[in-house]
């Protein structure tokens, strides 16, 4: 099976997508839209589960979101990014014995 390779001029390709709009104009529009958007709709909560786990941090709706701390009943805890009820992104798992695992 052959793989086709194409050489393109990136400036010409972008110009074909953008028309008369420049890259700088697109960047400025994105900056303005981002600045106008609400910073966050994350609510800060403390949730205690029946298995002894406790979560302190952000939620959107009923799901963990943003940054949080999760204390497990075995003495371990996690501190870092969470998303959709999952320990996700940059964070540190601290074991009950003090050892740390970072990701």
N, C-alpha and C positions, 0 to 999 in steps of 0.2 A: 504494500500500500504506500503510495507516494503522498507526502505532505507538501502542500503548496506553500511556498514562501512568497511574501509580498513585501516590497520595499515601498514605503510611503513617506511622503514629506509631512511631518506632523503638523507643521504650520498650515499647509494647504488643507489637510484633513479637518483641523479645528475650524478653519475659516469656512469650510463647506458646512459644518454643523451650526456655526454661530451666525453666519451671514455677515451683516455689518457690525455686529456686536464684538467688542474686543474682550480678550481674556480679563483685562483689568476691570472692565465694566461688570463682568460676571462675578468676579471676586468681590467687588464693592456691593453688588446686589445681595450676595450671600451674607456678607457682613451685616448689612442693614436688616435683613430678614432675621438673622440670628440675634441681633441686638434687640429687635422688637419682640421676639418670642419670649414667653414666660420662662424664667430661669428653671423652675421646677414645680411639679405638682406632687412631689414626694412628701408624704407625711411621716413624721418621726414617731415611732411606737415602741412599746415593750410588750412582747408576747410570751406567755409562759405556756408550754405544752405539757400534756399529761405525762409524757415520758421523762420529764425533768429538764428537757431542753428549754433554754430561754433565748429569745432573739431580741436584740436591741438595735434599732436602726430604721432605715427608710422602707416605706411600702407605697406602692401605687395600687389602689384597689385593695385586694387581699394578698398581693404578692410582694415578696421582698424585692427591693429595688435600691440602687445607688450604693451606699456604704452601710455596713452593719457589723454587729458582733453577735456571734452565735456561741452560746455556752452549752456544752453537751454534758449530760449527766455523768459521764465517766471522768470529768475534770478537764478534758480538752476544750479549747475554744478557738474560734476563727475570728479574725478581724480583717476586713477588707471589702472588696467589691462583691455585690450580690445582684442577681438578676433573675426574675421569674422563679423565686424560691430556691435558687441554686447558688452555691458558693462559686462565683464566676468572676474571672478577671484577676487583678492584682490583689494579693492578700497573704496573710500569714496564718498558718495553723500552729497553735502553741499547745504542745502536749502537756498533760498533767505533771510530767517530770521536768518540765521546763525546756525541753528540746523544741526547736522551731523548724518549720518547713515553709519556705517562701515560694510563691509563684508569681 
